[in-house]
Amino acid sequence: MAHQMTPTLTKIFQGQTPEDWRSSNRLTITKISLNTGQLPSDWVTANVTPLFKKGERSKPSNYRPISLTCILCKTLEHIVTSNLVKHLTRNNILYDLQHGFREKRSCETQLIMLISELANNIQQGRQTDLILLDFSKAFDKVSRQKLIYKLYKYGVQGKNLGWIKGFLSNRSQKVVLDGNNSSNIPVTSGVPQGSVLGPVLFLTYINDLPEQVKSQVRLFADDTVVYITICKRGDSAQLQEDLHNLETWEKAWDMEFNPSKCQVIRVSTSRNPIQTKYSLHGQVLEATSSARYLGVDISCDLSWRTHIDRVTSTATKSLGFLRRNIRTNHPQLKSLAYKTVVRPQLEYATCVWDPYQATHINRIEMVQRRAARWVCHDYSPYSSVTSMLENLGWRSLELRRSDARLSMLYKIVHDKVAIPSDQLVRPTRLTRFSHSCTFRQIQTTKNVLKYSFFPLTIVQWNRLPDSVVSLPNIEEFKLAVSKIHHLKP
């Protein structure tokens, strides 16, 4: 791509070839760009790669446009992003329950908090109505003029704001697919997906969304769930009013919800839950018994059967792919392939959905047992799969899930993740078997809560030796916990 410079940069580098300033004056260019808010044209030109999301592959709307941009520009993006995040954090501007693209937050931290809240409601005999909202082309809909207004309102000014204006101005893009390029077209709205700065700009743009509603809101970037506890029939009216308020918000800020992809799920173990029809833009939202949020299938009774069915099916297909394509390779390579491709599918966000029913536990373990036979190339019915697992050094997935939960609790205790520790209460009295960091057990009467993250993990945490819970870092803690095999409740 031929490099084109703004008038300011052209004047400064007059007489130099693009190769000269590209190789020897990169630092100077970045300083000038930050000081003037001007960017070379190839910094604001993106090669777009379509990334499939879900649905029919023939529909362009089912692809996410990922912008591949100039590496040197990304370097400066990191600097501006760092300054912006520091400002937003120092002034406590970002919505606390926004867990996307933020330090100490992840899909798993968001899910732990949400499922803990839902399980507590079930324990108290309450129903929770959740609405999973779907933005239509969320990143692409952002009004740049209104984004700059919001940034200024939040106190972002000076060179950082000037550079962000330049970063968003005069942008163009072309689609690159299978070695073929489309023609360049101007991009007049949105923040570029695939950029360093784009995600933080988007978080800032939708930051005031929760202020429009009285119900609870949880966000992970544009993945939005609005929910309310239903104690009586009139409570659902508030949630519907909140949907009307969100319609007003989206119109004011040029955003758009897609009612056909929004879902309603009523979380309750009651035989006769309160049935309310919710609507958005005059369209009744689909009610479902199970909905996927941040990669985890949440069922209306908080059982994990649907999720386990899906992940074991997906993992089995991946294992089948490996078996067809890596038939005669060395066992070490096969083992690495399983641990890289298949096992992560079985272990995503397991702190949230660790099952306690033997049928579910065994179904997950069966995938690993099949993998062990494949790696060892031993399908004899007389061979011991348990011995194969021991020889491979593969611990059971059940134990690995236990380790993951304990490691997460360690991070909560030591403020390594943004999960409130209000459920971690010290007992008034310690027994002679208690260690220095014992927590009071959470009393439960229903398995939904009993086997959720906090109650289950606290029981196992309290059984750890004092020498383990007092370890100074997470790496040493994980290693020590992995050597303990007797923590099952």
Secondary structure per residue as TSV (DSSP state, phi and psi in degrees):
chain	resnum	aa	ss	phi	psi
A	1	M	-	360.0	130.3
A	2	A	-	-69.7	134.9
A	3	H	-	-81.3	130.0
A	4	Q	-	-121.5	133.2
A	5	M	-	-111.1	155.9
A	6	T	-	-69.7	164.1
A	7	P	H	-54.2	-39.2
A	8	T	H	-62.1	-48.3
A	9	L	H	-67.6	-36.4
A	10	T	H	-61.3	-42.1
A	11	K	H	-64.6	-42.1
A	12	I	H	-67.6	-40.0
A	13	F	T	-102.8	25.2
A	14	Q	T	-59.4	131.9
A	15	G	T	93.1	-9.7
A	16	Q	-	-100.9	144.4
A	17	T	-	-78.2	158.2
A	18	P	H	-54.9	-35.1
A	19	E	H	-65.3	-35.1
A	20	D	H	-62.6	-54.7
A	21	W	H	-73.5	-24.7
A	22	R	H	-70.3	-34.7
A	23	S	H	-92.1	-33.9
A	24	S	H	-115.4	-9.5
A	25	N	-	-125.0	26.7
A	26	R	H	-61.6	-42.8
A	27	L	H	-63.1	-41.0
A	28	T	H	-62.9	-41.8
A	29	I	H	-62.1	-44.7
A	30	T	H	-64.7	-38.3
A	31	K	H	-65.0	-44.8
A	32	I	H	-63.8	-42.5
A	33	S	H	-60.7	-44.5
A	34	L	H	-67.1	-36.5
A	35	N	H	-74.9	-33.0
A	36	T	H	-102.3	-18.1
A	37	G	-	75.0	17.1
A	38	Q	-	-108.0	141.8
A	39	L	-	-127.1	139.4
A	40	P	-	-55.6	150.7
A	41	S	G	-61.6	-33.6
A	42	D	G	-74.6	-11.2
A	43	W	G	-75.2	-24.8
A	44	V	G	-110.1	18.5
A	45	T	E	-111.6	128.1
A	46	A	E	-116.6	141.4
A	47	N	E	-92.8	117.9
A	48	V	E	-97.1	126.1
A	49	T	E	-109.4	123.0
A	50	P	E	-75.3	126.6
A	51	L	E	-111.4	119.5
A	52	F	E	-66.1	135.0
A	53	K	-	-99.6	-75.2
A	54	K	S	-166.1	169.7
A	55	G	S	95.7	-153.6
A	56	E	-	-79.4	128.0
A	57	R	T	-69.3	-16.4
A	58	S	T	-80.7	-10.2
A	59	K	-	-95.5	119.8
A	60	P	G	-58.0	-29.2
A	61	S	G	-67.8	-14.1
A	62	N	G	-91.8	13.8
A	63	Y	E	-117.6	142.6
A	64	R	E	-98.5	125.1
A	65	P	E	-78.9	116.2
A	66	I	E	-101.9	121.3
A	67	S	E	-90.5	119.6
A	68	L	E	-97.0	116.6
A	69	T	-	-119.6	174.9
A	70	C	-	-58.2	133.2
A	71	I	H	-63.4	-42.1
A	72	L	H	-63.7	-36.9
A	73	C	H	-64.9	-38.8
A	74	K	H	-61.3	-34.6
A	75	T	H	-60.4	-45.3
A	76	L	H	-71.5	-32.6
A	77	E	H	-58.2	-41.3
A	78	H	H	-59.2	-40.7
A	79	I	H	-65.9	-48.6
A	80	V	H	-65.7	-41.0
A	81	T	H	-61.8	-42.8
A	82	S	H	-60.5	-44.2
A	83	N	H	-63.6	-41.0
A	84	L	H	-66.2	-45.4
A	85	V	H	-63.8	-40.6
A	86	K	H	-60.2	-42.7
A	87	H	H	-64.8	-46.3
A	88	L	H	-64.5	-37.7
A	89	T	H	-73.3	-45.8
A	90	R	H	-60.4	-34.8
A	91	N	T	-98.6	8.4
A	92	N	T	51.9	49.7
A	93	I	-	-88.5	-42.4
A	94	L	S	-70.6	143.3
A	95	Y	-	-58.0	130.2
A	96	D	T	-63.2	-31.9
A	97	L	T	-93.5	19.6
A	98	Q	B	-92.0	111.5
A	99	H	-	-106.8	7.6
A	100	G	T	-87.9	133.8
A	101	F	T	56.6	36.0
A	102	R	-	-130.3	148.3
A	103	E	T	-61.4	140.9
A	104	K	T	69.1	8.6
A	105	R	-	-126.0	152.4
A	106	S	-	-160.0	177.7
A	107	C	H	-57.9	-41.1
A	108	E	H	-67.7	-40.5
A	109	T	H	-64.4	-39.0
A	110	Q	H	-64.5	-44.2
A	111	L	H	-66.5	-39.4
A	112	I	H	-58.9	-46.2
A	113	M	H	-66.4	-42.1
A	114	L	H	-65.6	-49.7
A	115	I	H	-66.7	-35.0
A	116	S	H	-61.6	-41.4
A	117	E	H	-66.6	-42.9
A	118	L	H	-65.8	-40.5
A	119	A	H	-65.8	-38.2
A	120	N	H	-63.5	-38.1
A	121	N	H	-64.7	-41.0
A	122	I	H	-64.1	-40.3
A	123	Q	H	-57.0	-36.0
A	124	Q	T	-91.0	8.4
A	125	G	T	74.3	24.3
A	126	R	-	-106.1	152.8
A	127	Q	E	-99.4	144.2
A	128	T	E	-122.9	124.7
A	129	D	E	-97.8	121.9
A	130	L	E	-113.8	141.2
A	131	I	E	-121.9	118.1
A	132	L	E	-91.3	111.6
A	133	L	E	-89.9	143.1
A	134	D	-	-119.5	119.0
A	135	F	B	-79.6	142.0
A	136	S	S	-90.2	111.2
A	137	K	S	50.6	57.5
A	138	A	H	-56.0	-52.7
A	139	F	H	-66.2	-33.2
A	140	D	H	-77.9	-19.2
A	141	K	H	-85.1	-13.2
A	142	V	-	-58.2	126.2
A	143	S	-	-79.4	119.3
A	144	R	H	-66.5	-38.4
A	145	Q	H	-63.3	-43.2
A	146	K	H	-72.9	-29.8
A	147	L	H	-64.3	-45.3
A	148	I	H	-60.7	-39.7
A	149	Y	H	-60.0	-44.9
A	150	K	H	-66.5	-40.9
A	151	L	H	-60.0	-44.6
A	152	Y	H	-62.8	-41.2
A	153	K	H	-60.7	-34.2
A	154	Y	T	-85.3	6.1
A	155	G	T	91.7	11.8
A	156	V	-	-86.1	114.2
A	157	Q	-	-141.4	-172.8
A	158	G	H	68.5	-146.9
A	159	K	H	-64.1	-36.6
A	160	N	H	-62.4	-45.6
A	161	L	H	-66.6	-39.7
A	162	G	H	-61.5	-41.0
A	163	W	H	-69.8	-37.3
A	164	I	H	-62.7	-40.0
A	165	K	H	-58.4	-46.1
A	166	G	H	-64.2	-37.5
A	167	F	H	-63.3	-34.3
A	168	L	H	-90.1	-10.2
A	169	S	S	-92.1	149.7
A	170	N	S	53.8	35.9
A	171	R	E	-80.9	149.1
A	172	S	E	-142.6	165.7
A	173	Q	E	-154.1	159.1
A	174	K	E	-140.6	150.0
A	175	V	E	-89.1	132.1
A	176	V	E	-116.9	119.0
A	177	L	E	-145.0	121.0
A	178	D	T	53.7	39.8
A	179	G	T	81.5	-0.1
A	180	N	E	-104.7	138.8
A	181	N	E	-113.1	138.6
A	182	S	-	-84.8	175.4
A	183	S	-	-77.9	155.6
A	184	N	-	-68.5	138.9
A	185	I	E	-131.5	146.6
A	186	P	E	-70.5	147.1
A	187	V	E	-118.2	112.4
A	188	T	-	-101.5	-6.1
A	189	S	S	-145.0	166.8
A	190	G	S	89.3	166.6
A	191	V	-	-113.1	140.4
A	192	P	-	-68.9	124.1
A	193	Q	T	-76.5	138.3
A	194	G	T	98.6	-9.8
A	195	S	S	-86.5	166.8
A	196	V	S	-77.2	-41.4
A	197	L	S	-82.0	-29.1
A	198	G	H	-51.5	-49.9
A	199	P	H	-58.4	-41.8
A	200	V	H	-68.9	-37.2
A	201	L	H	-62.1	-39.4
A	202	F	H	-66.4	-42.5
A	203	L	H	-57.8	-40.2
A	204	T	H	-65.6	-38.5
A	205	Y	H	-66.3	-39.9
A	206	I	T	-98.5	12.2
A	207	N	T	-61.9	-28.5
A	208	D	T	-90.0	2.6
A	209	L	G	-56.6	-46.7
A	210	P	G	-61.9	-22.4
A	211	E	G	-69.5	-14.3
A	212	Q	G	-85.3	-9.8
A	213	V	-	-128.0	158.4
A	214	K	S	-99.1	-17.6
A	215	S	S	-72.9	170.4
A	216	Q	E	-77.8	142.8
A	217	V	E	-129.8	134.1
A	218	R	E	-125.2	137.5
A	219	L	E	-127.4	142.2
A	220	F	E	-132.9	94.3
A	221	A	T	57.9	-117.0
A	222	D	T	-94.5	-3.6
A	223	D	E	-75.5	107.9
A	224	T	E	-118.6	132.0
A	225	V	E	-126.5	127.6
A	226	V	E	-114.4	131.2
A	227	Y	E	-149.6	160.8
A	228	I	E	-148.9	147.6
A	229	T	E	-80.8	128.4
A	230	I	E	-103.2	109.0
A	231	C	S	-102.9	-27.8
A	232	K	S	-147.4	166.7
A	233	R	T	-59.3	-32.1
A	234	G	T	-69.7	-18.5
A	235	D	H	-64.4	-31.5
A	236	S	H	-67.7	-21.4
A	237	A	H	-62.7	-34.1
A	238	Q	H	-65.2	-40.6
A	239	L	H	-64.9	-39.4
A	240	Q	H	-66.4	-39.1
A	241	E	H	-62.3	-38.8
A	242	D	H	-62.7	-37.0
A	243	L	H	-63.0	-39.7
A	244	H	H	-63.5	-40.5
A	245	N	H	-64.4	-35.9
A	246	L	H	-69.5	-31.0
A	247	E	H	-61.7	-42.2
A	248	T	H	-63.8	-42.2
A	249	W	H	-62.8	-46.1
A	250	E	H	-64.3	-35.4
A	251	K	H	-68.6	-39.2
A	252	A	H	-66.1	-31.1
A	253	W	T	-114.3	17.6
A	254	D	T	61.4	25.3
A	255	M	-	-96.0	171.3
A	256	E	-	-150.8	124.3
A	257	F	B	-87.2	151.3
A	258	N	-	-109.6	95.5
A	259	P	G	-57.9	-31.2
A	260	S	G	-68.4	-19.0
A	261	K	G	-107.6	-2.5
A	262	C	-	-77.5	149.9
A	263	Q	E	-134.4	149.4
A	264	V	E	-114.9	133.3
A	265	I	E	-133.9	131.6
A	266	R	E	-102.5	109.2
A	267	V	E	-90.1	111.9
A	268	S	-	-168.7	150.0
A	269	T	-	-102.1	6.6
A	270	S	-	-69.2	144.7
A	271	R	S	-71.8	-23.7
A	272	N	S	-129.5	70.3
A	273	P	-	-65.8	154.8
A	274	I	-	-69.4	122.1
A	275	Q	-	-99.1	114.4
A	276	T	-	-124.6	134.5
A	277	K	-	-91.8	123.0
A	278	Y	-	-106.0	145.9
A	279	S	E	-131.7	151.9
A	280	L	E	-139.0	126.6
A	281	H	T	57.2	33.8
A	282	G	T	77.5	2.9
A	283	Q	E	-107.6	127.5
A	284	V	E	-68.3	129.8
A	285	L	-	-78.6	145.6
A	286	E	E	-67.4	128.6
A	287	A	E	-97.1	134.9
A	288	T	-	-137.6	156.6
A	289	S	S	-87.1	-11.3
A	290	S	E	-153.4	134.4
A	291	A	E	-137.0	145.0
A	292	R	E	-92.7	126.0
A	293	Y	E	-131.0	120.4
A	294	L	T	53.9	38.0
A	295	G	T	87.5	1.9
A	296	V	E	-120.6	132.6
A	297	D	E	-83.0	113.8
A	298	I	E	-98.0	119.3
A	299	S	E	-92.9	158.6
A	300	C	T	-64.7	-22.9
A	301	D	T	-104.6	8.6
A	302	L	-	58.8	25.4
A	303	S	-	-83.7	158.4
A	304	W	-	-110.5	18.5
A	305	R	H	-60.0	-48.1
A	306	T	H	-61.4	-43.9
A	307	H	H	-65.3	-44.5
A	308	I	H	-65.2	-39.5
A	309	D	H	-57.6	-43.2
A	310	R	H	-69.7	-48.5
A	311	V	H	-69.2	-36.1
A	312	T	H	-68.8	-36.0
A	313	S	H	-65.7	-44.9
A	314	T	H	-64.4	-43.6
A	315	A	H	-65.1	-38.2
A	316	T	H	-63.9	-40.1
A	317	K	H	-64.4	-40.5
A	318	S	H	-65.2	-39.8
A	319	L	H	-63.7	-40.4
A	320	G	H	-61.0	-38.8
A	321	F	H	-61.2	-44.6
A	322	L	H	-64.4	-41.5
A	323	R	H	-62.9	-34.2
A	324	R	H	-77.0	-28.8
A	325	N	H	-106.8	-15.9
A	326	I	-	-126.7	71.2
A	327	R	S	-82.2	-47.8
A	328	T	S	-111.6	12.6
A	329	N	S	-73.6	168.2
A	330	H	-	-62.4	141.7
A	331	P	H	-53.4	-32.6
A	332	Q	H	-64.8	-39.4
A	333	L	H	-68.7	-40.6
A	334	K	H	-63.3	-41.6
A	335	S	H	-61.6	-43.3
A	336	L	H	-63.3	-40.1
A	337	A	H	-62.7	-43.2
A	338	Y	I	-61.9	-46.8
A	339	K	I	-70.3	-21.8
A	340	T	I	-91.6	-38.3
A	341	V	I	-101.4	-44.7
A	342	V	I	-92.5	-52.6
A	343	R	H	-59.2	-39.2
A	344	P	H	-58.4	-29.4
A	345	Q	H	-68.0	-29.7
A	346	L	H	-84.9	-11.2
A	347	E	H	-120.5	7.3
A	348	Y	T	-67.4	124.4
A	349	A	T	55.9	36.4
A	350	T	H	-69.4	-15.9
A	351	C	H	-60.4	-23.8
A	352	V	H	-88.0	-38.4
A	353	W	H	-123.5	24.7
A	354	D	-	-56.7	112.4
A	355	P	-	-78.6	157.7
A	356	Y	-	-116.6	-16.7
A	357	Q	S	-74.0	135.8
A	358	A	H	-59.2	-37.3
A	359	T	H	-62.8	-39.8
A	360	H	H	-71.9	-42.0
A	361	I	H	-60.1	-46.6
A	362	N	H	-66.8	-34.8
A	363	R	H	-63.9	-40.1
A	364	I	H	-68.8	-43.8
A	365	E	H	-62.8	-30.4
A	366	M	H	-60.8	-34.8
A	367	V	H	-63.0	-44.2
A	368	Q	H	-67.7	-35.7
A	369	R	H	-66.0	-38.8
A	370	R	H	-64.3	-39.6
A	371	A	H	-63.4	-38.6
A	372	A	H	-62.6	-42.6
A	373	R	H	-62.3	-40.7
A	374	W	H	-65.2	-46.0
A	375	V	H	-62.3	-42.9
A	376	C	H	-82.6	-6.8
A	377	H	T	51.8	50.3
A	378	D	-	-137.4	105.1
A	379	Y	-	-110.6	15.8
A	380	S	-	-68.5	133.2
A	381	P	T	-67.0	-12.4
A	382	Y	T	-95.2	-6.1
A	383	S	S	-83.5	148.4
A	384	S	-	-90.3	114.1
A	385	V	H	-68.1	-32.8
A	386	T	H	-58.9	-41.6
A	387	S	H	-65.9	-38.1
A	388	M	H	-61.1	-44.9
A	389	L	H	-61.1	-41.2
A	390	E	H	-65.2	-42.2
A	391	N	H	-66.1	-33.7
A	392	L	H	-78.4	-16.2
A	393	G	T	76.6	25.1
A	394	W	-	-93.4	115.1
A	395	R	-	-75.4	157.1
A	396	S	-	-61.7	149.4
A	397	L	H	-66.3	-28.0
A	398	E	H	-63.4	-44.8
A	399	L	H	-67.4	-38.0
A	400	R	H	-64.5	-35.9
A	401	R	H	-66.2	-39.3
A	402	S	H	-62.1	-44.0
A	403	D	H	-60.1	-41.5
A	404	A	H	-63.7	-41.3
A	405	R	H	-66.2	-43.1
A	406	L	H	-64.3	-38.3
A	407	S	H	-65.5	-38.0
A	408	M	H	-64.9	-41.4
A	409	L	H	-64.7	-37.5
A	410	Y	H	-58.8	-43.6
A	411	K	H	-64.4	-37.0
A	412	I	H	-65.4	-45.8
A	413	V	H	-59.6	-38.5
A	414	H	T	-99.1	17.2
A	415	D	T	56.7	40.1
A	416	K	-	-92.6	-13.9
A	417	V	S	-133.5	156.6
A	418	A	S	-89.1	59.7
A	419	I	-	-116.2	121.9
A	420	P	-	-57.6	142.6
A	421	S	-	-99.5	25.0
A	422	D	T	-67.7	-18.9
A	423	Q	T	-86.6	-3.9
A	424	L	-	-97.7	90.2
A	425	V	-	-107.3	131.8
A	426	R	-	-75.5	138.4
A	427	P	-	-69.3	153.2
A	428	T	S	-70.1	-28.9
A	429	R	S	-130.6	142.1
A	430	L	-	-107.7	138.7
A	431	T	-	-85.6	172.4
A	432	R	T	-71.3	-11.6
A	433	F	T	-94.8	-5.8
A	434	S	-	-78.8	147.4
A	435	H	-	-97.0	179.6
A	436	S	T	-70.8	-13.6
A	437	C	T	-124.2	41.9
A	438	T	-	-75.6	144.2
A	439	F	-	-119.5	150.7
A	440	R	-	-67.6	133.1
A	441	Q	-	-69.8	143.1
A	442	I	-	-85.4	124.3
A	443	Q	-	-77.0	130.0
A	444	T	-	-135.7	154.2
A	445	T	S	-122.6	-6.9
A	446	K	S	-125.5	140.7
A	447	N	H	-62.7	-29.3
A	448	V	H	-55.9	-42.6
A	449	L	H	-84.1	-40.6
A	450	K	H	-54.6	-40.1
A	451	Y	T	-102.8	17.0
A	452	S	S	-82.8	176.6
A	453	F	H	-56.3	-58.3
A	454	F	H	-66.7	-53.1
A	455	P	H	-59.3	-44.0
A	456	L	H	-68.3	-44.2
A	457	T	H	-72.9	-33.7
A	458	I	H	-62.4	-40.8
A	459	V	H	-58.5	-46.4
A	460	Q	H	-71.8	-36.3
A	461	W	H	-60.1	-44.1
A	462	N	H	-65.0	-19.2
A	463	R	T	-88.1	-8.0
A	464	L	S	-70.8	148.9
A	465	P	-	-66.2	151.7
A	466	D	H	-59.7	-32.8
A	467	S	H	-65.1	-22.4
A	468	V	H	-88.5	-48.6
A	469	V	H	-66.8	-20.6
A	470	S	T	-93.4	5.8
A	471	L	-	-63.1	145.5
A	472	P	S	-80.1	-16.4
A	473	N	S	-145.0	161.4
A	474	I	H	-66.6	-32.9
A	475	E	H	-64.2	-46.1
A	476	E	H	-65.8	-37.2
A	477	F	H	-63.6	-46.8
A	478	K	H	-59.5	-43.2
A	479	L	H	-63.2	-42.6
A	480	A	H	-67.4	-41.9
A	481	V	H	-65.5	-36.4
A	482	S	H	-64.9	-16.1
A	483	K	T	-93.0	-1.0
A	484	I	-	-104.8	131.6
A	485	H	-	-122.8	12.9
A	486	H	-	-123.9	32.4
A	487	L	-	-99.0	0.5
A	488	K	-	-63.2	128.7
A	489	P	-	-61.0	360.0
